[in-house]
Amino acid sequence: MTTPQHTIGSGFGARSTAADVLRGIDLTGQLALVTGGYSGLGLETTRALAGAGAQVVVPARRREAAEQALAGIDHVEVDELDLADLDSVRRFAERFTATGRTIDLVINNAAIMACPETRVGPGWEAQFATNHLGHFALVNRLWPAIASGGARVVSVSSSGHRNSDIRWDDVMFEQGYDKWQAYGQAKTANALFAVQLDALGRDAGVRAFSVHPGGILTPLQRHLAKEEMVAAGWIDEEGNTINPAFKTPEQGAATQVWAATSPQLAGAGGVYCEDVDIAAPAAADTSVPGGVRAYATDPEQAARLWQLSAELTGVDAFAKSA
């Protein structure tokens, strides 16, 4: 079976920064929405997009923290949004759509990782609910503005998708919780979301991508004990990064900024990207790093997940009226 998952020779690589990929690109007059755009990779993404001229909307769970982190960056506005609370998602979307503005770029960047078992909403597992369902509801509620702008939508996935396919028989981990498997499922869901959104939205001129930003030490690791990160070979006992493959936040933001803006991706969509290029399929040997697992880009799995997500959230911009 053929796959669109093949590198295109972008000319960039793992050490390219968000500023590198935006060199020569003018985003003046464009509006970007970046969830979690005030911390870690999100902050660097916001800084890069605003620096290229875009107006950047940063919906944030911690509004005061976001305003402090983004102080001094021009062309940025902050609003309130808790992705784990679908009422909060609805309220934000209503406030935004009331402005009548269109959206040119969406980067679904906010996430939680490897947290202790946590239940949100009607008892949903928090990583799947926050990382996937919250963004699913957000994009569907903002669809008129996204479609009007012919936007690119970037879903930030992770190599962590390799930890788990969608657990169709127990999506919410009611039969026993594993924090890394739950994270893996949520990141697979992020990739599958891009596949189906691209299929549904391309007639409106909307294209969607998923990305693995690379390994980076950011506040995303806040739920991990130092001992766990030392054992994994990420840091030393003093907390210094020792893994040579890890990126800086500026490098980590590059792939999502590239996917959102690059003319090299004109006419493409629904693909998983890493190291500022379209990723190749993952090797059969699971010890070999890099690439994307086939289950994370499978169109049938993507359509099935979309249907499940619509049923869970009660939101689907593409539902056919009776």
C-alpha positions in Angstrom: 0.0 0.0 0.0 1.4 3.4 -0.9 1.7 6.1 1.8 2.1 9.9 1.7 4.6 9.4 4.6 7.9 10.1 2.8 10.4 12.9 3.3 10.4 15.7 0.8 13.9 17.1 1.4 12.8 20.3 3.1 16.3 21.6 3.6 15.8 21.8 7.3 16.5 19.4 10.0 16.5 18.5 13.7 18.5 21.5 14.7 16.6 24.0 12.7 14.7 26.6 14.8 11.3 28.2 14.4 13.1 31.4 13.3 14.9 29.5 10.6 11.8 28.1 9.0 10.1 31.4 9.1 12.9 33.3 7.4 11.5 35.1 4.4 7.8 34.4 5.4 5.6 37.3 6.1 2.5 36.5 8.2 1.3 40.1 8.4 -2.5 40.1 8.3 -2.8 36.5 9.4 -4.4 35.3 12.6 -2.9 32.3 14.5 -4.4 30.4 17.4 -1.9 28.6 19.6 -3.2 26.6 22.6 -0.7 26.5 25.4 1.1 29.3 23.6 2.7 30.7 26.8 4.9 27.9 28.0 7.7 25.7 26.6 7.3 25.0 22.9 4.1 27.0 22.8 5.8 30.1 24.0 8.5 29.8 21.3 5.8 29.1 18.7 3.9 32.3 19.7 7.1 34.4 19.7 8.1 33.1 16.3 4.7 33.6 14.7 4.2 37.1 16.2 7.7 38.0 15.1 6.8 37.1 11.5 3.8 39.5 11.7 0.9 37.3 12.7 -1.7 38.3 15.3 -1.6 35.4 17.8 -4.5 34.4 20.1 -3.3 32.4 23.1 -6.2 30.7 24.9 -4.8 29.7 28.3 -5.9 27.7 31.4 -3.8 30.0 33.6 -4.6 33.4 32.2 -2.5 35.5 34.6 0.6 33.2 34.0 0.1 33.5 30.2 -0.1 37.3 30.4 3.1 37.5 32.4 4.9 35.1 30.1 3.8 36.9 27.0 4.4 40.4 28.3 6.5 42.4 25.8 5.6 40.3 22.8 3.6 42.4 20.3 0.6 41.1 18.3 -0.5 38.7 21.1 -3.8 38.5 22.9 -4.7 36.1 25.8 -8.1 34.5 26.6 -9.3 31.8 28.9 -9.6 28.2 28.0 -9.4 24.9 29.9 -9.3 22.0 27.4 -10.4 19.5 30.1 -13.7 21.4 30.5 -15.9 21.3 27.4 -18.0 24.2 28.8 -14.9 26.3 28.9 -14.1 25.3 25.3 -17.6 26.3 24.2 -17.4 29.7 26.0 -14.1 30.5 24.4 -15.3 29.5 20.9 -18.4 31.6 21.4 -16.3 34.6 22.4 -14.0 34.3 19.5 -16.7 33.7 16.8 -18.6 36.7 18.1 -15.6 38.9 16.9 -16.3 37.8 13.3 -12.6 37.1 12.6 -11.3 34.3 10.5 -8.4 32.0 11.5 -5.4 31.3 9.2 -3.3 29.0 11.5 -4.3 26.7 14.4 -1.6 25.0 16.4 -3.1 22.6 18.9 0.0 22.6 21.1 -1.3 22.4 24.7 -0.9 19.0 26.4 -0.4 17.0 29.6 2.0 14.1 29.8 2.3 11.0 32.0 0.2 12.4 34.8 -1.2 10.3 37.7 -4.5 8.8 37.0 -6.9 11.8 36.7 -10.6 11.9 35.7 -12.2 14.9 34.2 -15.7 15.7 32.9 -17.9 12.6 33.0 -15.0 10.5 34.3 -12.8 10.7 31.2 -9.1 9.8 31.4 -7.4 13.2 31.5 -4.7 12.8 28.9 -7.1 11.6 26.2 -9.7 14.2 27.3 -7.3 17.2 27.4 -4.9 16.4 24.6 -7.4 15.1 22.1 -11.1 15.6 23.0 -10.6 19.3 24.1 -8.9 20.1 20.8 -11.4 18.1 18.9 -14.2 20.2 20.4 -12.3 23.4 20.0 -11.6 23.0 16.2 -15.2 21.9 15.5 -16.7 24.8 17.4 -14.3 27.2 15.6 -14.9 25.6 12.2 -16.7 28.5 10.6 -13.7 30.8 11.3 -11.2 28.1 10.3 -13.0 27.3 7.1 -13.4 31.0 6.2 -9.6 31.4 6.6 -8.8 28.3 4.6 -6.6 27.6 7.6 -3.8 25.1 8.3 -4.4 23.1 11.5 -1.5 21.5 13.2 -2.0 18.8 15.8 1.0 18.4 18.1 1.6 14.6 18.5 4.7 12.9 19.7 7.0 9.9 19.2 5.0 8.8 22.3 2.3 7.6 19.9 4.5 4.5 19.5 3.4 3.5 23.0 -0.2 2.8 22.1 -2.7 2.5 19.4 -6.3 3.6 20.3 -7.6 1.1 22.9 -11.0 0.7 21.4 -12.1 -1.7 24.1 -11.0 0.6 27.0 -10.3 4.1 25.7 -10.7 5.7 29.2 -8.5 3.1 31.0 -11.3 1.9 33.3 -9.6 -1.5 33.5 -6.3 -0.3 34.8 -4.2 2.8 34.2 -0.8 3.1 32.7 0.4 6.7 32.4 2.7 6.1 29.4 0.2 4.0 27.5 -2.4 6.7 28.2 -0.1 9.4 26.9 0.7 7.2 23.8 -3.0 6.7 23.0 -3.6 10.5 23.3 -0.7 11.3 20.9 -2.0 8.6 18.5 -5.3 10.4 18.7 -3.7 13.7 17.8 -2.2 12.2 14.7 -5.5 10.5 13.6 -7.4 13.7 14.2 -5.2 15.4 11.6 -5.8 12.6 9.1 -9.6 12.9 9.3 -9.8 16.7 9.6 -7.7 16.9 6.5 -10.0 14.5 4.7 -13.1 16.4 5.8 -11.8 19.9 5.4 -9.7 20.0 2.3 -12.7 20.9 0.1 -12.9 24.1 2.2 -9.2 24.7 1.6 -8.3 23.6 5.2 -5.3 21.3 5.5 -4.3 19.5 8.7 -0.9 18.0 9.8 0.4 16.3 12.9 3.9 16.8 14.2 6.4 15.3 16.6 8.4 18.2 17.9 11.3 16.1 19.3 12.5 15.5 22.8 12.7 18.7 24.7 12.7 19.4 28.5 9.8 21.8 29.1 7.1 22.1 31.8 5.4 19.2 30.0 7.6 17.0 32.2 6.1 18.4 35.4 4.5 15.1 36.4 7.7 13.2 36.2 10.0 12.6 39.2 13.6 13.6 38.8 14.6 10.0 39.5 12.5 8.8 36.6 14.2 11.3 34.2 17.6 10.4 35.4 16.9 6.7 34.9 15.7 7.5 31.4 19.0 9.2 30.6 17.3 12.6 30.0 19.1 14.5 32.8 21.9 14.1 35.3 21.5 14.3 39.1 21.9 18.1 38.9 19.0 18.4 36.4 21.1 19.1 33.4 20.1 17.8 30.0 22.4 15.0 29.0 20.5 13.3 26.1 22.3 14.5 23.0 19.2 14.0 20.9 17.2 16.5 22.9 16.4 19.9 21.3 16.1 23.4 22.6 12.6 24.9 22.8 13.4 27.0 19.7 14.3 23.9 17.8 11.4 22.0 19.2 9.0 24.6 17.9 10.3 24.5 14.4 8.3 21.5 13.0 4.9 22.9 14.1 5.7 26.3 12.8 6.9 24.8 9.5 3.8 22.7 9.2 1.6 25.7 9.8 3.3 28.1 7.4 5.6 26.5 4.8 4.9 26.8 1.1 6.7 23.5 0.8 3.5 21.8 2.1 1.2 23.4 -0.4 -1.3 20.8 -1.6 -0.3 18.3 1.1 -2.1 17.3 4.3 -3.0 14.6 6.7 0.6 13.6 7.2 2.8 13.3 10.3 5.9 15.4 10.4 9.2 15.4 12.4 12.5 17.2 12.2 11.0 19.8 9.9 10.0 17.3 7.2 7.3 14.8 6.5 8.2 11.6 8.4 8.9 8.3 6.9 7.0 5.2 8.2 8.5 3.8 11.4 10.8 0.8 11.1 9.4 -2.6 12.0 12.1 -2.9 14.7 10.6 -1.0 17.5 14.0 -0.1 18.9 14.7 2.1 15.9 13.7 5.7 16.7 11.9 8.0 14.4 9.0 7.6 11.9 5.3 7.1 12.4 3.4 3.9 13.1 0.9 2.9 10.5 -1.9 2.8 13.0 -1.4 6.6 13.7 -2.1 7.5 10.1 -4.7 4.9 9.1 -7.8 6.6 7.5 -10.2 4.0 8.8 -9.0 4.4 12.3 -9.1 8.2 11.9 -12.8 8.1 10.8 -13.7 5.8 13.6 -12.0 8.0 16.2 -13.7 11.1 14.8 -17.1 9.4 15.2 -16.3 8.4 18.8 -15.1 11.9 19.6 -18.2 13.5 18.2 -20.4 11.1 20.3 -18.4 11.9 23.4 -18.2 15.7 23.0 -21.6 16.2 21.3 -19.8 18.4 18.7 -19.3 17.7 15.0 -19.0 20.5 12.4 -19.4 18.0 9.6 -22.5 16.1 10.9 -25.1 15.7 8.2 -28.4 17.2 9.2 -31.3 14.8 9.1 
